[in-house]
Amino acid sequence: MKLEKLKFDTNIYNTIRKNIKKYRKEKGLTSAELAELVDLSHDFIRQIESERVAYNFSLETFYKISIALDVTLDMLIEK
């Protein structure tokens, strides 16, 4: 049996960033409102969404944001 090489999203954080921003806007929230919902600073949310800052975030933050945006974790990692 030959194993196929797995394909990983090498830019997973950028994929998540784009999706957070997309779903936040679809829900009609500002980054400040999202920050308040997940008990984080507005600046931190802006850094998460920024490709220039490229700040990595914890799994807990990822989870809280998915709950606040009413989306699954899968939806946030979709290309």
DACORUR-V70137 format. One record per residue. D_FIRST is the distance of its C-alpha to the first C-alpha in whole Angstrom. Layout:
<<D_FIRST> <D_FIRST>>
This chain:
<<0> <4> <6> <10> <13> <15> <19> <21> <25> <27> <30> <30> <33> <35> <33> <34> <38> <38> <37> <39> <42> <41> <41> <44> <46> <45> <46> <50> <50> <51> <49> <52> <51> <48> <49> <51> <49> <46> <49> <48> <50> <51> <50> <47> <46> <47> <45> <42> <42> <43> <41> <43> <43> <40> <40> <37> <38> <37> <35> <38> <39> <37> <37> <41> <41> <38> <41> <44> <42> <41> <38> <34> <32> <30> <32> <33> <30> <29> <30>>
